[in-house]
Every structure is written in C-alpha cells, then in structure tokens.
C-alpha cells in the first residue's frame, strides 16, 4: 500500500481520539454553549460526527461491495433537528464514533490498494472513489475538532466577561 494511503488510514483511525482529546474536561453548560444562534454546540457536533460515521459506514460498504452505487446525500441540519442532537449524550456519541471508526478501519485496512479506486456516485458531488470518501471523512472530523477548540475558547472568553 502506498505511503499516502497508509497515512490516510492512520489519520482516519485516530480521528475519534482527536475528538476525545479536544473535548477532554468539557462538561455541563460548556457542552451546550453556542456563541450565536444557529451554531452547533459541542454536544451537537459529537452527535453529528457519530451519525456521519453511520452514513460513511454504509457508503464504504456499498462502494466495496457494489458496482457504482448511488450514495445519497443527507440533510445534516434536518438530522440535527429531527434526531434531537441537543439531547444526545456526549459519552454515547463519542463511544459510537469510536466503535464505528474502529470497525470501518478494520474493513478498510484489509482492502487492496486497488479497492480504494472503486467508486460510487454521490447524489450531489458526482463520482467519488473510496479513497476520496475516506479522505473526506478525515477532513470532516478534523474540521470539527478545530470547531470544538474554537467553541471551547469562546466559552472560556464568555465566562471572563463581566
């Protein structure tokens, strides 16, 4: 397997621990803090990451097992609203993310390099290879880790204002 793919899979595998690290010590009102209406809280981001990994698990399997499957987009804001992200337990969301990532990583690590060129057709993005899907999941999680860090900084700043 080429070095870039090995590194990508390692970043994918470590993603949940990155989220665990950036959320360490967050509790109580900090988990539900939002600096402005319409922005997600840490709790909502963790629920979103867990649900996004559920979707990714299906997409990964469909790309590997089927010929050019249709990968249907999902409305993340509708999921957040209708699936009660503001009420989800943070520990459960993180645990689900960890378990799904571990299972997905195990499946991905057993594939051949050529399997990562298999593709599906995303309903909004068009053709997407397995490699691109995994890279997208890595970037998505890392972006949300940065968002969580920014939320925590905003929370700390809000607590210091008179």
Secondary structure by P-SEA (a helix, b strand, c coil): ccaaaaaaaaaaaaaaaaaaaaaccccccccccccccccccaaaaaaaaaaaaaaaaaaaaaaacccccccccccaaaaaaaaccccccaaaaaaaaaaaaaaaaaaaaacccccccbbbbbcccccccaaaaaaaaaaaaaaaaaaaaaaaaaaaaaaacc
